[in-house]
């Protein structure tokens, strides 16, 4: 069940919200847990038991860690190691077993692919966050299994993130309030995210998927650049759109979740990109892997090795394919380079050159991320460089550029920059400079325009979904 599906928008969400607001406060967590399990089982059916098994085991690990005193450090470390091994082992079995056997045997050994439960990478990392936070005594172990279950399975972030840390929401799970202001803010944020997903990402995804389905001998430079431009914008608006919807849904139920994207395509370096892109994942790796490995506290060489390890695993986290590994190592290499003398060279460049450098590295990385194998990725990169194997008939580009795609491209490029926040700040400055009746009227007009825009976005999304528009789910590999 996708957030951008009619069943979710017009049946599941209204029902859950209505019941949630009407029932007693002490029943709300149990109700949300039931609805979250239903939401997951809607698409995964019996595989919901895998998530429930993970929840039960991590709840028990938390209780054991809480029971041991600080003097029993060996027992606590052994329990932590066992918990980590359990979680990573389960993730490896479902997500990487086929990939590992095939890679190690060079394709000689064939096994049946194992079904990958949707969202297993997300709920495994959240379970690890709970266990590690309890081990570090940042939070006490949760004695109520329903609360741990809700934290791991809560439907707004279950299948597409953000990756919520337990210590960030532990208090909110126990006590939270739904106010009219928070509800309105959540609805606005959800509609913005829905618009990103349905109006921009889905439109560009149709073009990207068609171009990336071509064979290498059909590539032309124009097609290759159009395909990767569409995919670059699709990735941002799809992923950030889902995060916006998750944050908005959380507010509707009284939660506050961390921001997951801060306009990453305005970055002027890869280091800056990872401070803006998928923030919940990058900070998870930083706090639970990079810093425990030593971070940058030891020698420079050790720091570089730590970065490569982190980005290797970051790439592998996204999918069981060598293309994801190369994507992660590609970013890791540039993270290392930007800590060397290249950093001084980069700082000396004119700002547009730094921005262009970052975008080119990001877009080349997306070629590996999107391609089905390394051979296809290399052929695609050849086409981008002008060495396409096709006949070079550029007119084929026009086959994909209808009015809807051109509008989506324009909006995607425009709103991948912080235009929307700038408009909000401009509105505030104008209102602050004026007082009295004029200011009151201007504020009302501005609010009406904003409200009408949101209604228009929602109506357009509903119309597109009702017409059976292309609505891919790119997180099935996560």
C-alpha positions in Angstrom: 0.0 0.0 0.0 1.7 3.2 -1.2 1.2 6.6 0.4 0.4 7.7 -3.2 -2.3 5.2 -3.8 -6.1 5.9 -3.7 -6.6 3.1 -1.1 -4.2 4.8 1.3 -5.4 8.4 0.6 -9.1 7.9 0.7 -9.6 4.8 2.8 -6.8 3.8 5.1 -5.5 7.2 6.3 -9.0 8.8 6.9 -10.1 5.8 8.9 -6.9 5.6 11.0 -7.0 9.4 11.7 -10.6 9.4 12.6 -10.4 6.5 15.0 -7.1 7.7 16.5 -8.6 11.1 17.4 -11.8 9.5 18.9 -10.4 6.8 21.1 -8.9 7.1 24.5 -5.2 8.2 24.7 -4.1 5.0 26.4 -5.5 3.0 23.5 -3.8 5.0 20.8 -0.4 3.2 20.7 -2.1 -0.2 20.5 -4.4 1.0 17.7 -1.5 2.5 15.7 0.4 -0.7 16.1 -2.5 -2.8 14.7 -2.9 -0.4 11.8 0.9 -0.5 11.1 0.9 -4.3 11.0 -2.2 -4.2 8.7 -0.4 -1.7 6.5 2.7 -3.9 6.1 0.7 -7.1 5.7 -1.4 -5.5 3.0 1.6 -5.9 0.6 3.8 -8.4 2.3 1.1 -10.8 3.7 2.7 -13.6 5.8 6.1 -11.9 5.8 4.9 -9.6 8.5 5.9 -12.4 10.8 9.5 -11.8 9.9 9.2 -8.2 11.3 7.3 -9.5 14.3 10.0 -12.0 15.0 12.6 -9.2 14.8 10.6 -7.1 17.2 10.2 -9.8 19.8 13.9 -10.7 19.7 15.1 -7.1 20.0 12.7 -6.5 22.8 14.2 -9.4 24.7 17.7 -8.3 23.9 16.9 -4.9 25.4 15.6 -6.4 28.6 18.8 -8.5 29.0 21.0 -5.5 28.4 19.0 -3.5 31.0 19.4 -6.3 33.6 23.2 -6.3 33.5 25.0 -3.8 35.6 27.9 -1.7 34.4 30.3 -4.0 36.3 29.1 -6.9 34.0 30.6 -5.3 30.9 31.6 -8.6 29.3 28.1 -9.9 29.5 26.7 -6.6 28.2 29.2 -6.6 25.3 28.4 -10.3 24.5 24.7 -9.6 24.5 25.2 -6.6 22.2 27.3 -8.6 19.9 24.6 -11.3 19.8 21.9 -8.8 19.1 23.9 -7.2 16.3 24.7 -10.6 14.8 21.0 -11.5 14.9 19.9 -8.4 13.1 22.7 -8.3 10.6 22.3 -12.1 10.0 18.6 -11.8 9.3 19.2 -8.9 6.9 22.0 -10.8 5.2 19.9 -13.9 4.8 17.0 -12.2 3.1 18.8 -9.5 1.2 22.3 -10.8 0.4 22.3 -14.6 0.5 21.7 -15.0 -3.2 24.1 -12.2 -4.1 26.9 -13.6 -1.9 26.6 -17.2 -3.1 26.4 -16.1 -6.8 29.4 -13.7 -6.4 31.6 -16.0 -4.4 31.0 -19.0 -6.8 31.3 -16.7 -9.9 27.9 -17.8 -10.9 28.6 -21.5 -10.8 26.3 -22.2 -7.9 22.7 -21.3 -8.5 20.2 -21.0 -5.7 16.6 -19.8 -5.8 16.3 -16.0 -5.0 14.9 -15.4 -1.5 12.0 -13.1 -1.2 13.1 -9.7 0.2 10.6 -8.3 2.8 10.0 -4.7 1.9 11.5 -2.2 4.3 13.8 -4.8 6.0 16.8 -2.5 5.8 14.9 0.3 7.5 13.3 -1.7 10.3 16.6 -3.6 10.9 18.5 -0.3 11.3 15.8 1.0 13.7 16.0 -2.2 15.7 19.8 -1.8 15.9 19.4 1.8 17.0 17.2 0.7 19.9 19.6 -2.0 21.0 22.7 0.3 20.8 20.9 3.1 22.6 20.0 0.8 25.4 23.5 -0.6 25.5 24.9 3.0 25.7 22.4 3.8 28.5 21.1 6.7 26.5 17.6 5.4 27.1 16.2 2.7 29.4 15.0 -0.6 27.9 11.3 -0.4 27.1 9.3 -2.7 29.4 6.2 -2.6 27.3 6.5 -4.7 24.1 3.8 -2.7 22.4 5.9 0.4 22.5 8.9 -1.3 21.0 6.7 -2.8 18.4 5.2 0.6 17.5 8.6 2.2 17.2 9.9 -0.4 14.8 6.7 -0.9 12.7 5.1 2.5 12.7 3.7 2.8 9.1 4.7 6.4 8.2 8.4 5.5 8.1 8.3 1.7 7.9 9.0 1.2 4.2 10.8 4.3 3.0 12.2 6.1 6.0 13.4 8.3 7.5 15.4 6.0 9.8 14.2 7.1 13.2 16.5 6.8 16.2 14.9 5.3 19.3 16.3 8.0 21.6 14.6 10.6 19.4 11.1 9.3 19.8 11.2 7.3 23.1 9.5 10.1 24.9 7.0 10.8 22.1 5.9 7.2 22.1 4.9 7.6 25.8 3.6 11.1 25.7 2.5 13.3 22.8 -0.2 15.7 21.9 -2.1 16.3 18.7 -2.9 20.0 18.3 -4.8 21.8 15.5 -1.6 23.6 14.5 0.4 20.4 14.4 -2.4 18.6 12.4 -2.6 21.5 9.9 1.2 21.5 9.6 1.2 17.7 9.0 -1.5 17.9 6.3 0.4 20.7 4.5 3.7 18.7 4.7 2.0 15.6 3.5 0.4 17.3 0.5 3.7 18.9 -0.5 5.4 15.4 -0.4 2.5 13.9 -2.3 2.9 16.5 -5.0 6.7 15.8 -5.2 6.0 12.1 -5.7 3.0 12.1 -8.0 3.4 15.3 -10.1 7.2 15.4 -10.5 8.9 12.1 -9.6 6.3 9.8 -11.3 6.3 11.8 -14.5 10.1 11.8 -14.8 10.3 8.2 -13.7 8.3 7.1 -16.8 11.0 8.7 -19.0 13.9 7.5 -17.0 12.7 3.9 -16.9 12.0 3.9 -20.7 15.5 5.2 -21.4 17.2 2.9 -19.0 15.4 -0.1 -20.6 17.1 0.6 -23.9 20.0 -1.6 -25.0 23.5 -0.2 -25.2 23.4 -0.1 -29.0 20.3 2.2 -28.9 22.0 4.9 -26.8 22.7 8.4 -28.1 24.3 11.1 -26.0 21.1 13.1 -26.0 19.0 10.2 -24.7 21.6 9.3 -22.1 21.7 12.8 -20.7 17.9 13.1 -20.7 17.7 9.8 -18.9 20.1 10.6 -16.2 18.7 14.1 -15.7 15.2 12.6 -15.3 16.5 9.9 -12.9 18.5 12.4 -10.8 15.4 14.5 -10.3 13.2 11.4 -9.8 15.4 10.1 -7.0 15.3 13.4 -5.1 11.6 14.1 -5.5 10.5 10.5 -4.9 12.7 10.0 -1.8 12.2 13.5 -0.3 8.5 13.3 -1.2 8.1 10.1 0.8 10.1 11.7 3.7 7.9 14.7 3.6 4.8 12.5 3.7 6.2 10.5 6.6 7.0 13.7 8.6 3.6 15.0 7.8 1.9 11.8 8.9 3.9 11.8 12.1 2.7 15.3 12.9 -0.9 14.3 12.4 -0.4 11.7 15.1 1.6 14.0 17.4 5.1 12.9 16.5 8.1 15.1 15.3 10.6 13.3 13.1 13.9 14.5 11.9 14.4 16.2 8.5 15.8 13.8 5.9 16.7 16.1 3.0 18.0 19.7 2.8 18.2 20.5 -0.9 21.2 18.2 -1.6 21.5 19.3 -5.3 22.7 22.8 -4.3 25.8 21.2 -2.7 29.3 22.4 -3.8 31.1 19.2 -2.6 30.3 15.6 -1.9 30.9 16.2 1.8 28.2 18.8 1.7 25.9 16.5 -0.4 26.0 13.9 2.4 25.1 16.5 5.0 22.0 17.2 2.9 21.1 13.8 1.3 19.2 11.1 3.3 20.3 12.7 6.6 18.8 9.9 8.7 21.0 7.3 7.0 24.2 9.3 6.8 24.0 10.2 10.5 23.1 6.6 11.4 26.3 5.4 9.8 28.2 8.2 11.4 27.0 7.6 14.9 26.8 3.8 14.9 29.7 2.8 12.6 32.1 5.6 11.6 32.6 7.0 15.1 32.9 3.6 16.8 35.5 2.7 14.1 37.5 5.7 15.3 36.1 8.3 13.0 38.7 11.0 12.4 40.3 10.8 15.8 43.2 8.6 14.7 45.7 8.8 11.8 44.6 10.2 8.5 45.0 6.8 6.8 42.7 5.3 9.4 40.2 8.0 8.7 40.3 7.3 5.0 39.9 3.6 5.6 36.9 4.3 7.9 35.3 6.4 5.2 35.7 3.7 2.5 34.3 1.1 4.9 31.3 3.2 5.7 30.5 4.0 2.0 31.1 0.5 0.9 28.4 -0.7 3.4 26.2 2.3 2.6 26.2 1.2 -1.0 25.5 -2.4 -0.1 22.7 -1.3 2.2 20.8 0.1 -0.8 20.8 -3.2 -2.7 22.4 -6.6 -3.3 24.2 -5.7 -6.5 27.8 -4.7 -7.4 26.3 -1.5 -9.0 25.3 -0.3 -5.5 28.8 -1.2 -4.1 30.5 0.8 -6.8 28.0 3.7 -6.2 29.0 3.7 -2.5 32.7 3.4 -3.2 32.4 6.2 -5.8 31.1 8.6 -3.2 33.6 7.2 -0.6 36.6 8.0 -2.9 35.4 11.6 -3.4 34.9 11.9 0.4 38.5 10.9 0.8 39.8 13.1 -2.0 38.0 16.1 -0.4 40.0 15.6 2.7 43.3 15.7 0.8 44.9 18.5 -1.2 42.0 18.4 -3.6 40.0 20.2 -0.9 42.2 23.3 -1.3 41.8 23.2 -5.1 38.1 22.8 -4.8 37.9 25.8 -2.4 39.7 27.9 -4.9 37.3 27.4 -7.7 34.5 29.7 -8.6 31.2 28.8 -6.9 29.4 27.6 -10.2 32.4 25.4 -10.9 32.1 23.8 -7.5 28.4 23.3 -8.0 29.0 21.7 -11.4 31.6 19.4 -10.0 29.3 18.1 -7.3 26.4 17.6 -9.7 28.6 15.7 -12.2 29.9 13.4 -9.5 26.4 12.8 -8.2 24.9 12.1 -11.6 27.6 9.7 -12.6 27.0 7.9 -9.4 23.3 7.7 -10.2 24.2 5.9 -13.4 25.7 3.0 -11.4 22.8 3.2 -8.9 20.1 2.8 -11.6 21.9 0.3 -14.0 21.1 -3.4 -13.8 24.8 -4.4 -14.0 28.3 -2.8 -14.3 28.5 -3.5 -18.0 25.3 -1.6 -18.7 26.6 1.3 -16.5 29.8 1.6 -18.4 28.0 1.6 -21.7 25.7 4.3 -20.4 28.7 6.4 -19.3 30.2 6.0 -22.7 27.1 7.4 -24.2 27.2 10.4 -21.8 30.8 11.0 -22.9 29.7 11.1 -26.5 30.9 7.6 -27.4 27.5 6.0 -27.9 27.1 2.8 -29.8 23.9 4.1 -31.4 23.4 5.8 -34.7 23.3 9.2 -33.1 19.9 10.3 -34.4 19.1 13.0 -31.8 15.5 13.3 -32.9 14.7 10.3 -30.7 15.0 12.6 -27.7 11.8 14.4 -28.8 9.9 11.1 -28.4 10.1 11.6 -24.6 9.7 15.3 -24.3 5.9 16.0 -24.2 4.5 19.1 -22.4 3.9 17.2 -19.1 7.6 16.0 -19.0 8.9 19.5 -19.8 6.8 21.0 -17.0 8.0 18.3 -14.6 11.6 18.9 -15.6 11.2 22.7 -15.1 9.5 22.3 -11.7 12.0 19.7 -10.7 15.0 21.9 -11.5 13.3 24.9 -9.9 12.3 23.3 -6.7 15.4 21.3 -6.2 16.7 24.6 -5.0 15.4 26.2 -1.8 12.8 28.4 -3.7 9.9 27.4 -1.4 11.6 28.5 1.9 12.8 31.7 0.2 9.2 32.5 -0.7 8.2 31.9 2.9 10.9 34.2 4.2 10.0 36.9 1.7 6.3 36.7 2.8 7.4 37.1 6.4 9.5 40.1 5.6 6.7 41.8 3.7 4.2 41.2 6.5 6.7 42.4 9.1 7.2 45.7 7.3 3.5 46.5 7.2 1.1 47.0 10.0 -2.6 47.6 10.5 -5.4 46.8 8.1 -3.2 46.4 5.0 -1.0 43.9 6.8 -4.1 41.9 7.9 -5.5 41.8 4.4 -2.2 40.9 2.9 -1.8 38.0 5.4 -5.3 36.7 4.6 -4.7 36.9 0.8 -1.4 35.1 1.3 -3.0 32.4 3.4 -5.8 31.9 0.8 -3.3 31.6 -2.0 -1.2 29.1 0.0 -4.3 27.1 0.9 -5.6 27.1 -2.6 -2.2 26.0 -3.9 -2.2 23.0 -1.6 -5.8 22.1 -2.5 -4.9 22.4 -6.2 -1.8 20.1 -5.7 -4.0 17.5 -3.9 -6.7 17.6 -6.6 -4.1 17.2 -9.4 -2.5 14.3 -7.6 -5.9 12.6 -7.1 -6.8 13.1 -10.8 -3.5 11.6 -11.9 -3.8 8.6 -9.5 -7.5 8.1 -10.6 -6.3 8.0 -14.2 -3.9 5.1 -13.5 -0.7 7.2 -13.8 2.7 5.5 -13.6 3.3 5.1 -9.9 6.5 3.1 -9.2 7.8 2.1 -5.8 11.6 2.4 -5.9 12.2 1.1 -2.3 11.4 -2.6 -2.9 15.1 -3.3 -2.9 15.6 -1.7 0.6 
